[in-house]
Amino acid sequence: MTIEAAGQSLTGQPTTVRPAGARRPLGELGLAALGRAGRAALLATGRPPVPDALEPLVRVHRRHHPQADLGLLARAYRLAEASHRGQKRKSGEPYITHPLAVTMILAQLGAGTTTLVASLLHDTVEDTELTLDQVGAGFGPEVAYLVDGVTKLEKVDFGAAAEAETFRKMLVATGDDVRVMVIKLADRLHNMRTIRHMKPASQVRIAKVTRDVLIPLAERLGIQVLKAELEDIVFATLHPEEHARTRALMTGHESEPDTLLEPFARRLARQLAEAGVSAEVTVRPRHCVSLHRVLLRRAAVPGPDGRPQGPRPADFGRLLVVVEENADCYAVLGELHTCWTPLPGEFKDFVAAPKFNLYQSLHTAVALSGGAVVEVLVRTRRMHEVAETGVVALGDPSPAVAVQDADELDRTDPARPGWLSRLLEWQQETPDPDAFWSTLTADLAGDREITVVTEGGETLQLRAGATCVDAAYLLGEETGHRCIGARVNGRLTALSTVLEDGDQIAVLTETLPAGGGQPSGPAPEWLAHARTPAARLAIERWLAGHPARQPVVRTGPAGGQPAPPGRPAARRPGAPVAVAGRPGASVRLARCCTPVPPDEVAGYPIRGGAAVAVHRTGCPAGERMRADGRAELEVRWCPEGAPAAGHRATLRAEALNRPRLLADLTAAISGAGVGIVSAEVEPPQESRVRHTYTVELPEPAVLPGLMRAMLKVSGVYDVSRPHAPEGAREPGERPPGRAPGPVARGK
């Protein structure tokens, strides 16, 4: 698959490019050719006339859709040309050249006529006097929907949030028709091809948005030819020096005879022919960014002399083997691994287990006699078409066709892929544009997905790095709230366990009472393990609506009991902290790090800015919120303020396991006049055990004494507060000169 721009091939298999303007002299045409031309002229007399500007587009479109309605295309072009007449692009060209170029890109991908009509008109509603109603009246509601989906929102109405809300609008429209995003990607590709005419600051801004949002979307839709060219242009825009060096290496390699890949391709073709496997073997050159990544990996590994390794001839391309049937893919693999030495760990079977973007191929690497390692891709012709053009190769979405032609083994809905359905779900929970944009870019940053299977046979698609918490919430919010553990590949494991591709998982949930009731719900610590936006939003929503956890162990003066003699009452009116610049803001003390005066704290806006979460400085959850783009707010403790339920702190005791340890620890806490809200005892590991307590303090000042009292319990060798800032001394840290416990604390 090749998309040509200005006479250059974009990517894919090597092609022969005829010099621009070169035509075959009329005198060289034979009688047969003249006869064919005459018959074509006679047949064409019954067709409506096509504007000259559309002739190249029509030729390309006819190759994919011989029965296309050219009259509809001609009408759309005439309307677009009349609407944009007098407008100029930054390059000085007539504006109509842009929709024409975008439509040519889509025609080369094989898009349908409806998509091309919408592409010709995609800027008319945004930039001309033409209205959406007029487009719908002239070309139907389907074209009007596509045009509306790619129309930008006005900055006059949305201000700085216009770009984020425009992408939200496009994604929602894409949920009903993926062609909306396909048109947007082709539009951005042509704009990137002409980005040199923009101001330098605009070039950088547009390139970063393309890198962070549109390239990942092209990857998820499987349109590799668009993704590859976008990556190269972004690379050249943001890193011109590195791009120039990589291009120079590619040019130097292309100018020299290929003594490795081409000869090996011929040998492999002969071997397959002798084995009776019909196959087409070609050398597939890497594009610029792909080669740059290979060179970075190569330079990171020292060679035999201890110095970084340079490029090798095999780094500049891979072999592509295209066969007819699925079974032929494995026949080719057998010949490769029989005649050459396969590299362990390099084989990947995306035929039996397609990627989330419908990509299918066999990947392997073999070592040649001289020691060179060559990568080989094996796929069928249909797989190759889908690998290059993704959802475009599936044709225009149609519910009737989808039901009739659906493959029973294909659990992916091309009209709404799994990743898109999940994205559309969590975007509804983030009305704030800034939060939506930061969550979107973070979600798209994961460049691959994994597949796990439940013990009941259900397939779950998750982003790489997802944990058991993410899997639980993917099965449903109620399942996530009731989750108490997980079993991965038959073994009990922590909820924080990172899942791998192909894992089998069972989510263990608590049983609610027969009369109904609320589940215990997620712990604040789960936020540190959640990698998917849906899981994080569900956990935050639960914690915001359930400020008090269901007590497990309760003793001492908590729960309305009188405080010990000599201690002042803990509950005082007023907010515990004051937020600079936001008087009266709703404040929630984070339960993952349980800040207590005089801890150093920072605030972060949540729920669209309606509330502020206060975390201890250095808390991983707070650091992640700041990394996600949330503003860090200045907060300070109010001397006379306190939470309605009193100050709560989470303490972790590390000890040697022994009988009555739990009783002795709870007695020590109760003896300090502190109430226990909840307690958790983890299973012993090598005779060591960890107890975690959430306590309610009558006064923040009692915390150091409480930690010292717990540390005096026999067998306890460390007491700490979870998520404490690294390197910082806690209030109850062992004072200098105290003899260490029986076991030194290990990092």
C-alpha positions in Angstrom: 0.0 0.0 0.0 1.5 3.3 -1.0 0.1 6.8 -0.6 1.8 9.3 -2.9 2.4 12.9 -2.1 4.1 15.3 -4.4 5.5 12.4 -6.4 7.0 10.5 -3.4 5.9 7.2 -2.0 4.8 7.4 1.6 5.5 3.9 2.9 4.9 0.3 2.2 6.4 -1.7 -0.6 8.9 -0.1 -2.9 7.4 1.4 -6.0 8.7 2.8 -9.3 7.9 6.5 -9.6 7.6 8.0 -13.1 9.0 11.6 -13.3 6.2 14.2 -13.0 4.8 15.2 -16.3 6.3 12.3 -18.3 3.9 11.0 -20.9 4.1 8.4 -23.6 4.3 10.0 -27.0 1.1 9.5 -29.0 3.1 7.9 -31.9 4.3 5.1 -29.6 0.8 3.9 -29.0 0.0 0.7 -30.9 -3.3 -0.1 -32.8 -4.6 -2.2 -29.8 -4.0 0.7 -27.4 -5.7 3.2 -29.8 -8.7 0.8 -30.0 -9.0 0.5 -26.3 -8.9 4.3 -26.0 -11.6 4.7 -28.6 -13.9 2.2 -26.9 -13.4 3.9 -23.5 -14.3 7.3 -25.1 -17.5 5.8 -26.5 -18.4 4.3 -23.2 -17.7 7.5 -21.4 -20.2 9.5 -23.4 -23.1 8.3 -21.2 -21.4 9.4 -18.0 -21.9 12.9 -16.5 -18.9 15.2 -17.1 -16.3 15.2 -14.4 -14.3 18.4 -13.7 -10.7 18.2 -14.8 -9.5 18.7 -11.2 -11.2 15.4 -10.2 -9.7 13.2 -13.0 -6.7 12.0 -10.9 -9.0 11.4 -7.9 -11.6 9.5 -10.1 -8.9 7.2 -11.5 -7.7 6.2 -8.0 -11.2 5.8 -6.7 -12.3 3.6 -9.6 -9.5 1.1 -8.8 -11.2 0.4 -5.5 -14.8 1.1 -6.4 -15.5 0.5 -10.1 -19.3 1.3 -9.7 -18.8 4.6 -7.8 -21.3 7.4 -8.3 -19.1 10.0 -10.1 -22.0 12.4 -10.4 -22.2 12.7 -6.6 -18.4 13.4 -6.4 -18.7 16.0 -9.2 -21.6 17.8 -7.4 -19.7 17.8 -4.1 -16.5 19.2 -5.8 -18.4 22.0 -7.5 -20.1 23.0 -4.3 -16.8 22.9 -2.4 -15.0 24.9 -5.1 -17.8 27.5 -5.2 -17.9 27.8 -1.4 -14.1 28.2 -1.0 -13.7 30.4 -4.0 -11.5 33.4 -3.2 -10.0 31.7 0.0 -6.2 31.1 0.2 -4.1 28.8 2.3 -1.0 29.9 4.2 1.0 28.6 1.2 -0.8 31.0 -1.1 -2.6 28.2 -3.0 -6.4 28.3 -3.6 -8.1 26.7 -0.6 -9.8 24.1 -2.7 -6.5 22.3 -3.1 -6.7 21.2 0.6 -10.0 19.3 0.4 -8.9 17.8 -2.9 -5.6 16.6 -1.4 -7.4 15.2 1.7 -9.9 13.4 -0.5 -7.0 12.0 -2.7 -5.4 10.5 0.5 -8.7 8.8 1.4 -9.2 7.6 -2.2 -5.7 6.0 -2.1 -6.7 4.3 1.2 -9.7 2.8 -0.6 -12.4 4.8 1.3 -16.0 4.7 -0.1 -17.7 7.4 -2.1 -19.7 8.7 0.8 -16.5 9.3 2.7 -14.9 11.1 -0.3 -18.0 13.4 -0.6 -17.8 14.3 3.1 -14.1 14.9 2.7 -14.6 17.4 -0.2 -17.1 19.3 2.0 -15.4 18.8 5.4 -14.3 22.5 5.7 -17.3 24.2 4.1 -19.5 24.5 7.2 -16.5 25.7 9.3 -15.0 28.2 6.9 -17.7 29.3 4.5 -21.3 30.5 4.5 -22.6 27.0 3.7 -24.8 25.5 6.6 -25.0 22.0 7.8 -28.7 21.9 6.8 -27.8 22.7 3.2 -25.2 19.9 3.2 -27.8 17.5 4.5 -30.4 18.6 2.0 -28.0 18.2 -0.9 -26.2 15.0 0.1 -28.1 13.3 2.8 -27.9 13.0 6.6 -24.9 10.5 6.4 -22.7 13.1 4.7 -24.0 15.8 7.0 -23.1 13.7 10.1 -19.5 13.2 8.9 -19.0 16.9 8.0 -20.4 17.9 11.4 -18.2 15.4 13.2 -15.0 17.0 11.9 -16.1 20.6 12.2 -14.2 22.5 14.8 -15.9 24.3 17.7 -15.5 28.1 17.8 -13.0 29.6 20.2 -15.5 32.5 20.6 -17.9 30.0 22.4 -15.4 27.7 24.2 -12.3 29.9 24.6 -9.1 27.9 25.6 -11.2 24.7 25.9 -12.1 24.8 22.2 -9.4 22.3 21.1 -10.2 19.8 23.9 -13.9 20.0 23.4 -13.5 19.7 19.6 -11.6 16.4 20.1 -14.3 15.3 22.6 -16.9 16.0 20.0 -15.0 14.1 17.3 -14.5 11.1 19.5 -18.2 11.0 20.4 -19.1 11.2 16.7 -16.5 8.5 16.0 -18.3 6.2 18.4 -21.2 6.1 16.0 -19.1 6.3 12.7 -15.3 5.7 12.6 -15.1 7.5 9.3 -15.2 10.8 11.2 -11.8 10.1 12.7 -10.5 8.7 9.4 -11.4 12.0 7.6 -9.7 13.9 10.5 -6.5 11.9 10.2 -6.3 12.5 6.4 -7.0 16.2 7.1 -4.2 16.4 9.6 -1.8 14.5 7.3 -2.2 17.1 4.5 -1.8 19.9 7.0 1.3 18.3 8.3 2.7 18.0 4.8 2.3 21.8 4.4 3.3 22.6 8.0 6.4 24.5 6.8 4.2 27.4 5.9 3.1 27.9 9.5 4.8 30.0 12.1 7.5 28.1 14.1 5.5 28.2 17.4 2.4 26.9 15.6 4.4 24.1 14.0 5.6 22.9 17.4 2.1 23.1 18.9 0.4 21.3 16.1 3.2 18.7 16.0 2.8 17.9 19.7 -1.0 17.5 19.5 -0.4 15.2 16.5 2.2 13.2 18.4 0.1 12.9 21.6 -3.4 12.3 20.2 -3.7 11.8 16.5 -0.8 9.3 15.9 -2.1 7.1 18.7 -5.6 7.2 17.3 -4.2 6.3 13.8 -2.5 3.3 15.5 -5.6 2.2 17.2 -7.6 2.4 14.0 -4.9 0.4 12.3 -4.1 2.9 9.6 -0.4 2.3 9.5 0.3 4.2 6.3 -1.0 7.4 7.8 0.6 6.8 11.1 4.1 6.3 9.6 4.1 9.5 7.6 2.6 11.5 10.5 5.4 10.1 12.7 8.1 11.1 10.2 6.8 14.7 9.8 6.4 15.2 13.6 10.0 13.8 14.0 11.3 16.3 11.4 9.4 19.2 13.1 10.3 18.6 16.7 13.7 17.0 16.3 15.1 18.3 13.0 18.8 17.5 13.7 18.1 13.9 14.7 15.8 13.6 11.7 18.4 14.9 9.3 21.0 12.4 10.7 18.6 9.5 10.3 17.6 10.6 6.8 21.3 10.9 5.8 21.9 7.3 7.0 18.9 6.1 4.9 20.0 8.0 1.8 23.5 6.5 2.1 22.2 3.0 2.5 19.8 3.4 -0.5 22.7 4.6 -2.7 24.6 1.4 -2.1 23.8 -2.1 -3.6 21.8 -4.2 -1.2 24.0 -7.2 -0.5 21.9 -8.7 2.4 18.1 -8.3 2.2 17.5 -8.5 -1.5 19.6 -11.7 -1.9 17.9 -13.3 1.1 14.5 -12.4 -0.3 15.4 -14.2 -3.5 16.7 -17.3 -1.6 13.5 -17.4 0.5 11.3 -17.1 -2.6 13.1 -20.0 -4.2 12.8 -22.1 -1.0 9.1 -21.5 -0.7 8.6 -22.3 -4.4 10.4 -25.6 -4.0 8.1 -26.3 -1.0 5.0 -25.6 -3.0 4.0 -22.5 -1.1 2.7 -19.7 -3.3 4.1 -16.4 -1.8 5.3 -13.0 -2.8 8.5 -12.0 -1.0 9.6 -8.3 -0.9 11.9 -6.1 1.1 10.0 -3.6 3.2 12.1 -0.6 4.0 11.7 1.0 7.4 10.4 4.6 7.6 12.5 7.3 9.3 11.1 7.0 12.9 11.1 3.2 12.8 14.8 3.2 11.8 15.5 5.8 14.5 14.0 3.6 17.2 16.1 0.7 16.0 19.3 2.8 16.1 18.5 4.0 19.6 18.1 0.4 20.8 21.3 -0.5 19.0 23.2 2.3 20.6 22.0 1.4 24.1 23.7 -2.0 23.9 27.5 -1.9 24.1 29.3 -3.9 21.4 32.2 -6.4 22.0 34.6 -3.4 22.3 32.4 -1.8 25.0 31.3 1.1 22.7 27.8 1.8 21.4 26.9 -0.2 18.3 26.3 1.4 15.0 23.6 0.6 12.4 23.7 -2.7 10.5 22.5 -3.5 7.0 19.6 -5.5 8.3 18.4 -2.5 10.4 17.2 -0.7 7.3 14.3 -3.0 6.4 12.4 -6.2 6.9 11.2 -9.0 4.7 7.4 -9.2 4.0 6.0 -12.5 2.8 2.4 -12.3 1.5 0.5 -15.6 1.0 -3.0 -16.6 0.0 -4.4 -18.6 3.0 -3.9 -18.5 6.8 -2.4 -22.0 6.7 0.3 -20.8 4.3 1.5 -18.4 7.0 2.5 -21.3 9.2 3.9 -23.2 6.2 6.2 -20.2 5.5 7.2 -20.1 9.2 8.1 -23.8 9.1 10.4 -23.3 6.1 12.0 -20.3 7.7 12.7 -22.0 11.0 13.9 -25.2 9.2 16.3 -23.6 6.8 17.6 -20.8 9.0 18.2 -20.4 12.8 15.3 -18.7 14.5 16.0 -16.3 17.4 14.4 -17.3 20.7 11.9 -14.8 21.9 11.4 -13.0 18.6 8.5 -15.1 17.4 5.0 -13.4 17.8 1.8 -14.9 16.5 -0.7 -12.1 15.8 -2.6 -14.3 13.4 -4.1 -16.5 16.1 -4.3 -13.6 18.5 -4.8 -10.3 16.5 -3.9 -7.0 18.0 -6.6 -4.7 19.4 -6.4 -2.7 16.1 -7.2 -5.8 14.0 -3.5 -6.2 12.9 -2.6 -9.8 12.0 0.8 -11.1 11.0 3.4 -13.6 12.1 6.7 -12.0 13.3 9.9 -13.8 13.5 13.7 -13.2 13.1 16.3 -15.6 11.7 20.1 -15.6 11.8 21.9 -15.9 8.4 25.1 -17.7 7.9 27.2 -14.5 8.3 25.6 -13.7 11.6 23.2 -11.1 10.4 19.7 -11.1 11.9 16.8 -10.5 9.5 13.2 -9.8 10.7 10.4 -11.4 8.6 6.7 -10.6 8.6 4.2 -13.2 7.2 0.6 -12.4 6.4 -2.2 -13.1 3.8 -3.2 -10.5 1.2 -6.3 -9.6 3.2 -4.2 -9.3 6.4 -1.9 -7.0 4.5 -4.7 -4.8 3.4 -6.0 -4.5 6.9 -2.5 -4.0 8.3 -2.0 -1.0 6.0 -5.4 0.7 6.0 -7.0 -0.6 9.2 -10.7 0.2 9.6 -10.8 1.7 6.1 -10.3 -1.8 4.6 -13.4 -3.0 6.4 -15.6 -0.7 4.2 -18.3 1.8 5.3 -20.0 0.8 8.5 -23.3 -0.8 8.0 -25.3 -2.7 10.7 -26.7 -5.2 8.2 -23.3 -6.0 6.7 -21.8 -6.2 10.2 -24.3 -8.9 11.3 -24.2 -10.8 8.1 -20.5 -11.0 7.5 -19.3 -11.1 11.1 -16.6 -13.7 11.9 -17.6 -15.8 14.9 -14.0 -15.9 16.0 -13.6 -12.1 15.7 -14.8 -10.5 19.0 -13.8 -7.0 17.8 -16.6 -4.7 16.5 -14.9 -2.6 13.7 -17.6 0.0 14.0 -16.8 0.6 17.7 -13.5 -1.1 18.8 -13.2 -2.0 22.5 -10.7 0.8 23.3 -13.1 3.4 21.8 -16.1 2.1 23.8 -14.1 2.4 27.0 -12.9 5.9 26.1 -16.4 7.0 25.4 -17.5 5.7 28.8 -14.9 7.5 30.9 -15.1 10.8 28.9 -18.7 11.2 30.2 -17.3 11.3 33.7 -14.8 14.1 33.0 -16.8 17.3 32.2 -13.8 19.5 32.9 -11.9 20.1 29.6 -8.5 20.2 31.2 -9.1 17.0 33.0 -10.5 15.4 29.9 -7.4 16.4 27.8 -4.9 15.2 30.4 -6.7 11.9 30.8 -7.0 11.4 27.1 -3.3 12.0 26.4 -2.4 9.7 29.3 -4.8 7.0 28.1 -3.4 7.2 24.5 0.2 7.1 25.7 0.0 3.4 26.2 1.0 2.3 22.7 -0.2 -1.3 23.0 -2.9 -3.4 24.7 -3.0 -6.8 26.2 -5.7 -9.5 26.2 -6.5 -11.4 29.4 -9.2 -14.1 29.8 -11.4 -14.7 32.8 -11.9 -18.2 34.2 -15.4 -18.0 32.8 -14.1 -17.5 29.2 -14.7 -13.8 28.8 -12.0 -11.8 26.9 -10.8 -8.5 28.4 -8.8 -5.9 26.4 -6.7 -3.8 28.7 -3.9 -1.3 28.2 -0.3 -2.6 28.8 0.6 -2.2 32.5 -3.0 -2.7 33.7 -3.5 -4.4 37.1 -6.1 -6.7 38.7 -7.9 -3.6 39.9 -8.3 -2.4 36.2 -9.6 -5.9 35.3 -12.1 -5.8 38.1 -13.6 -2.5 37.1 -13.6 -3.5 33.4 -16.0 -6.3 34.4 -18.3 -3.7 35.9 -18.2 -0.9 38.4 -20.2 -3.0 41.0 -17.8 -5.9 40.5 -14.9 -3.5 41.1 -16.4 -2.1 44.3 -17.0 -5.6 45.7 -13.5 -6.9 44.7 -11.5 -8.4 47.6 -8.8 -10.3 45.7 -7.8 -11.9 42.5 -6.5 -15.2 41.2 -4.1 -15.0 38.2 -3.2 -18.2 36.3 -4.6 -20.2 39.2 -2.6 -18.5 42.0 -3.9 -16.0 44.5 -2.2 -12.6 44.0 -2.4 -9.0 45.1 -4.7 -6.6 43.4 -1.7 -4.5 42.5 -0.3 -7.3 40.3 0.5 -6.2 36.7 -1.2 -8.4 34.2 0.6 -9.8 31.2 -0.8 -10.6 27.7 -2.5 -14.0 27.8 -3.0 -14.2 31.6 -6.1 -16.0 33.0 -7.8 -14.0 35.8 -10.6 -14.6 38.3 -11.8 -11.6 40.3 -12.8 -12.6 43.8 -15.7 -10.5 45.3 -17.3 -10.2 48.7 -20.7 -11.7 49.3 -23.3 -9.1 50.4 -25.8 -9.9 53.1 -29.1 -11.6 52.0 -31.0 -8.5 53.0 -28.8 -6.2 50.8 -26.2 -3.7 51.9 -23.3 -1.7 50.7 -20.0 -3.4 49.8 -16.9 -2.4 51.7 -15.8 -0.6 48.6 -12.3 0.3 47.2 -9.5 1.4 49.5 -7.7 4.7 48.7 -4.5 2.7 48.0 -6.2 1.3 44.9 -5.7 4.6 43.2 -2.0 3.9 43.1 -2.7 0.6 41.3 -5.3 1.7 38.8 -3.9 2.4 35.3 -7.1 2.9 33.3 -9.2 6.1 33.5 -12.4 4.1 34.0 -11.1 2.4 37.2 -9.6 5.6 38.6 -12.8 7.6 38.0 -14.9 4.9 39.6 -12.7 4.7 42.7 -12.5 8.5 43.1 -16.3 8.7 42.8 -16.8 6.0 45.5 -14.3 7.6 47.9 -15.9 11.0 47.4 -19.4 9.6 48.2 -18.2 7.4 51.1 -15.9 9.5 53.4 -16.2 7.0 56.2 -15.1 3.4 55.7 -17.1 0.5 57.3 -15.3 -0.1 60.6 -13.7 -3.5 61.1 -12.3 -3.2 64.6 -13.4 -0.4 66.9 -12.1 0.3 70.4 -10.9 3.2 72.6 -12.7 6.5 72.5 -13.8 6.5 68.9 -17.4 6.4 67.7 -18.8 9.0 70.1 -17.2 7.6 73.3 -15.8 10.1 75.8 -12.2 11.0 75.4 -9.7 9.9 78.1 -9.3 12.2 81.1 -7.0 15.1 80.5 -7.4 15.1 76.7 -9.4 17.8 74.9 -12.3 17.0 72.6 -11.1 16.2 69.1 -13.9 17.6 67.0 -13.8 21.3 66.4 -15.8 23.2 63.9 -14.2 24.6 60.7 -12.3 23.3 57.7 -9.0 21.4 58.5 -7.0 23.3 55.8 -7.4 26.6 53.9 -6.8 26.7 50.1 -5.1 29.8 48.8 -7.3 31.7 46.4 -10.3 29.4 47.0 -12.0 30.5 50.2 -14.8 28.1 51.2 -13.7 25.3 48.8 -14.7 21.8 49.7 -11.7 20.0 51.0 -11.0 16.2 51.3 -8.0 14.9 53.1 -6.6 12.1 51.0 -7.0 8.6 52.5 -4.0 7.1 50.7 -1.6 9.1 52.8 -3.8 10.4 55.6 -2.2 13.9 56.2 -2.2 15.1 59.7 -0.9 18.4 61.1 1.9 19.5 60.9 2.6 17.4 57.7 3.7 19.3 54.6 0.8 19.1 52.2 -0.3 20.1 48.7 -3.8 20.4 47.2 -5.1 19.2 43.8 -8.4 20.1 42.2 -10.9 17.2 41.7 -14.4 16.7 40.4 -13.9 19.5 37.8 -12.5 21.9 40.4 -15.5 21.7 42.7 -13.3 20.2 45.5 -9.7 20.0 46.5 -7.9 16.8 47.5 -5.1 17.3 50.1 -2.1 14.9 49.9 1.1 14.7 51.9 4.1 16.1 50.0 5.6 13.1 48.1 2.5 11.0 48.1 2.6 8.9 44.8 -1.1 9.6 44.2 -0.5 13.3 44.5 2.6 13.2 42.3 0.6 11.3 39.7 -2.1 13.9 39.7 0.5 16.6 39.2 2.1 14.6 36.4 -1.3 14.3 34.8 -1.5 18.1 34.5 -3.5 19.0 37.6 -2.5 22.3 39.1 -0.8 22.1 42.5 -2.6 24.4 45.0 -1.1 26.0 48.0 -2.8 24.8 51.2 -2.1 25.4 54.9 -3.4 23.8 58.1 -6.1 25.8 60.0 -5.1 25.9 63.8 -8.7 25.7 64.9 -10.1 23.4 62.2 -10.5 19.6 62.1 -12.4 17.1 59.9 -15.9 16.2 61.0 -14.8 12.7 61.8 -11.6 13.8 63.5 -8.1 13.4 62.1 -7.4 9.9 60.8 -4.0 8.4 60.2 -2.9 5.1 58.7 -0.1 3.2 60.5 1.8 0.2 59.3 3.5 -2.1 61.8 6.1 -4.6 60.5 6.7 -7.5 63.0 7.8 -11.0 63.5 4.7 -13.2 63.5 3.7 -14.6 66.9 0.6 -15.5 68.9 -1.4 -12.6 70.5 0.4 -10.0 68.4 -2.9 -8.6 67.1 -4.2 -8.4 70.7 -1.1 -6.7 72.0 -1.0 -4.1 69.2 -4.7 -3.2 69.6 -4.2 -3.0 73.4 -1.2 -0.6 72.9 -3.3 1.6 70.5 -6.3 1.6 72.9 -4.0 2.4 75.9 -2.8 5.5 74.1 -6.4 6.7 74.0 -6.8 6.3 70.3 -9.7 4.6 68.5 -9.2 2.0 65.8 -11.4 2.6 62.7 -10.2 -0.4 60.7 -7.4 -3.0 60.9 -5.9 -5.2 58.2 -3.6 -8.2 58.8 -1.8 -9.5 55.7 -0.8 -13.2 55.4 2.6 -13.9 57.0 5.5 -14.1 54.6 8.6 -16.0 55.9 7.5 -15.5 59.5 7.1 -11.8 59.0 3.7 -10.1 59.1 2.3 -6.6 58.4 -0.5 -5.0 60.3 -2.2 -1.9 58.9 -4.4 0.3 61.1 -6.6 3.3 60.4 -7.0 5.2 63.6 -8.9 8.3 64.7 -6.8 10.7 66.7 -8.2 12.8 69.6 -5.5 15.3 68.7 -2.8 15.3 66.0 -0.1 15.7 68.7 -0.7 12.2 70.0 0.5 10.5 66.8 4.3 10.4 67.7 3.5 8.9 71.1 1.2 6.3 69.6 3.9 5.2 67.1 6.4 4.9 69.9 3.9 2.8 71.9 3.4 0.4 69.0 7.1 0.1 68.4 7.5 -1.1 72.0 5.3 -4.1 71.4 7.4 -7.3 71.4 8.3 -8.5 67.9 7.5 -5.1 66.2 10.6 -3.9 64.5 9.1 -0.9 62.5 6.1 1.4 62.6 5.6 3.8 59.6 3.0 5.7 57.8 2.3 4.5 54.2 3.3 6.8 51.4 5.6 8.8 53.6 7.9 11.1 51.7 11.1 9.3 50.9 13.9 10.3 53.2 11.7 12.2 55.6 11.5 11.2 59.3 8.1 10.3 60.5 6.8 11.6 63.9 7.2 8.1 65.5 10.5 7.2 63.8 13.0 5.5 66.1 15.0 8.3 67.9 18.8 8.3 67.7 20.5 6.1 70.1 17.7 3.6 70.5 18.7 0.0 70.1 17.3 -1.5 66.9 14.7 -4.3 67.0 15.4 -7.9 66.2 15.3 -7.3 62.5 16.6 -4.2 60.7 14.1 -2.5 58.3 14.9 -3.3 54.7 14.0 -1.2 51.7 
